[in-house]
Amino acid sequence: MTEVNTPPRAEGAPGGAPEGAPETPRRPGRYTRLVTARPRLSLLVALVLTALAVLAGSGVADRLGSGGWEDPAAESTYATKALEREFPDSQPNLLLLVDSGRASVDDPQVAAEARDLAGRLAGEKGVTGVGSYWQGGSPALRAKDGHEALIAARITGDDNAMGRTLERIAPHFRGTHGPVQVKLGGIVAVRHEMQTIIKEDLARAEMIALPITLVLLVMVFGSAIAALLPLGIGIVAILGTNAVLRGLTAFTDVSVFALNLTTALGLGLAIDYALFIVRRFREELSTGATPSTAVGTTLRTAGRTVLFSALTVAVSLAAMMVFPQYFLRSFAYAGIAVVLLAAAAALILLPAALVLLGHRVNSLDLRRLFRRRRDPKRAEAATGTTGTTWARAAGLVMRRAPLFALGTTVLLVTLGLPFLGVKFGTADDRQLPSTAESHVVQEHIREGFPGSPGGGLEVLAEGRAGAAQYAAYKQQVAALPEVARVDGPLVEGDAAYFTVQPKGEAVDDPAQRLVGDIRALHTPFDTKVTGTAAVLVDTKHAIAQRLPWAAAFIAVVTLLLVFLLTGSVLIPVQAVVLNALSLTAMFGAVVWVFQDGHLSGALGFTSSGSIETTLPVLMFCVAFGLSMDYGVFLLSRIKEEYDRTGDHDAAVRYGLQRTGGLITAAAVILAVVMVAIGTSRVTNTKMLGLGIALAVLMDAMVVRSLLVPAIMRLTGRATWWAPAPLRRLHERFGLSEGEHPAPPKGHDRPQTARSRRTAAPAER
């Protein structure tokens, strides 16, 4: 991996001073003086705040929900809540699978034991609507082979209350009871088991990621002291975000899945930002600058880029606030919090630590333990500290720019083609490992029971009507081609309740069409349809309705931010298009692996034949933001060099030379964190971790290394063009990493008041 402690460029010292010319120390800006005036006090306050965050965020996982895929304003959501209110026994969410072994479920001893179990369950607090095959004799509750049958019930309350009730009653019903064996299933059991597994897997992922990340950081920095700094920033960001999420649970629902994003982004972005800042600090020290001066220059340059990068990532994550599902909104809460905290820690705590450490930031070079003494020049060349490898690579790409641009574009588009066959579905028990109890129960029900018990549609009829009208409506529904059976109605006042069993699977395409057919029927009363297929239909509609707004929000704000960074009209468009193109491999792999089931054995998951509807949105927002993170690092250095020299091709080569190793190192480390998250036994989490790891690596190693320099070579100096009004806007409000010296003779951009200024707006 390429060393990021690079010496100053030969053509000039940082800030554009000619080589050999004495650098005039700049007076630190107000912000630099603020964060470095009392570094020990700053770190002590940070330590106290982190300890308070540990206390505030303790037990956050127990307060998070495991649902959140439904649109709160959808017809299915309204119907579900109305049925819970008017017919509390209508929607069982707990199933007891009673296995009679070799005996028949109709055996007198089996039936007596099952009735006793049902009676005991009905007496439990928080449990209502208990029914069973042995009470009503419904054929849908009896397995085809006659050796298994179901007891159904409903646990009341919100997600957390239902989980506590299940934990209390499960030990009394799970296991052997006389002649029968009992296993627990149903949506409550699935979600509770999912929540438990996620918490266990997250702890394991952290234990995997932290030591590997530390080793990689030592390889990158060469110094154990420097390597510990990014980890410290990441831990502060993670603990702070846990406290934020704990506070949010008092006001809104938050998904337990958000904890995975907190860990991944907390470590990944903190390491990115710390890599960038520490690398620039060490670079400034190598020019002979004092630690205080080096920190000041670092904050004016790399610090501004880190702040800008954090804004772009936060914008991508904020787009998920457009969607009504709290599953997606939770990732926005967690993501924005962890990004801002990581940036704040990198821009406040890290400078204080660097001032105290000074040249000791290079201490404890552990790589000496693993290599023999050799010639310093050969060692420098081997580790790539001069950046010559990246410079040569950039030169090769730019000499063959049309070939690399076309080749990488074709490759990325080809890798994304499987996504054209995507099928959207819902998260169910198949998210869990095949050995999970609730997965086993639901699999038995799918394979062995007629009519998919618990997976049908429910129809709520509201309005005054008579028995004849209800009977006529029931006949209308039963006549639909995809209907296997209609039960009901149950009548309570002016409301009635029907259950509809589709002929096929509960959420396949015919079942989804059936939802539309039922909703299209003309009736003398109001009807609302819910059930698994109806929730899926409404979720897909909500996503499709708001997706253009989210995409437009990301695109417009990204275009604006990149324009403020570069002053170019073309570069922001390139950034949006190339970032989106970098995600094609991720989406293609998601369908090929997780929907189609390739590598399911090696990766240890059960394919449901579909992708959960909200997951591609989540993956796009996260991966797009991370791609922009790396894009900002590269563009800021290219812009700095272009402002200094006015040489477009040299600036592109120099930008890749100076950031290629940094971006690659950051991408590999973030990929390690995401792969650790991807070891989860929950399929959605596995998909999220492995998919984003692939996207990050493709972005750093293909898009930033090959496609960006090739495209910028093809667009040439026109890359930096902007009409006069926009150029004046950028001169007034734009941001850049560079120190903005006067451009050299021959620069194609006129010298302006902004280019004559040496101090950044943030430092004034």
Salt bridges, closest charged atoms under 4 A:
GLU3 OE1 - ARG367 NH1 3.03
GLU11 OE2 - ARG9 NE 3.79
ASP62 OD1 - LYS199 NZ 2.79
GLU70 OE2 - ARG191 NH2 3.22
GLU75 OE2 - ARG519 NE 2.99
GLU84 OE2 - ARG154 NH2 2.53
GLU86 OE2 - ARG85 NE 3.52
ASP106 OD2 - ARG142 NH2 3.43
ASP116 OD2 - ARG120 NH1 3.81
GLU124 OE1 - ARG168 NH1 3.10
GLU148 OE2 - HIS444 ND1 2.85
ASP159 OD1 - ARG191 NH1 3.91
GLU167 OE2 - HIS192 NE2 3.29
GLU200 OE1 - ARG681 NH2 2.92
ASP201 OD1 - ARG204 NH1 2.90
ASP201 OD1 - ARG681 NE 2.95
GLU283 OE1 - ARG279 NH1 2.92
GLU283 OE2 - ARG637 NH2 3.11
GLU283 OE2 - ARG658 NH2 2.90
GLU284 OE2 - ARG280 NE 3.24
ASP365 OD1 - ARG367 NE 3.45
ASP365 OD2 - ARG371 NH2 3.33
ASP428 OD2 - ARG430 NH2 2.65
ASP429 OD2 - HIS439 NE2 3.86
ASP429 OD2 - ARG446 NH2 2.73
GLU437 OE1 - ARG174 NE 2.80
GLU443 OE1 - HIS439 NE2 3.68
GLU443 OE1 - ARG446 NH2 2.63
ASP487 OD2 - ARG485 NE 3.16
ASP494 OD1 - ARG464 NH2 3.60
ASP538 OD1 - ARG519 NH1 2.93
GLU640 OE2 - ARG280 NH2 3.25
GLU640 OE1 - ARG637 NE 3.01
GLU641 OE1 - ARG9 NE 3.49
GLU641 OE2 - ARG644 NH2 3.34
ASP643 OD2 - LYS639 NZ 2.63
ASP643 OD2 - HIS740 ND1 3.57
ASP643 OD1 - ARG749 NH1 3.55
ASP649 OD2 - ARG713 NE 3.54
ASP699 OD1 - ARG704 NH2 3.04
GLU731 OE2 - ARG749 NH2 3.94
GLU737 OE2 - ARG280 NH1 2.72
GLU739 OE1 - ARG26 NH1 2.40
GLU739 OE2 - ARG300 NE 3.53
ASP748 OD1 - ARG717 NH2 3.47
ASP748 OD1 - HIS747 ND1 3.49
